[in-house]
Amino acid sequence: MKDLKNTKAPVTTVTFNRNEFDSKTDNIYEAISITAKRAIQINSEIKKELLEKLEEFATYSDSLEEVFENKEQIEVSKFYEKLPKPHALAILEWLEDKIYYRNTEKDGE
């Protein structure tokens, strides 16, 4: 996974030029489908990374009443909450030509 701290992806909602967004495929639905699939991949990568980091701080207890507040765990969670959403990261990758894609229907001709 690339460095998430230094990404230029927006944290809030941004409007993109539709013509720029679908210029590579000439089909808005295909462009959305490609970025949606990439967003799912990014989300899985971030989730895996987060769970690995939280596992480092995990404390296991037999009692349900005992709740341990771990400052490091809270800081890690806050960091991931402030990151741009996976769809924003995917759109940025798409606009910067960092997503490889191919249309198997067109390739077969």
Beta strands, then each sheet from edge to edge (+ up, - down):
end
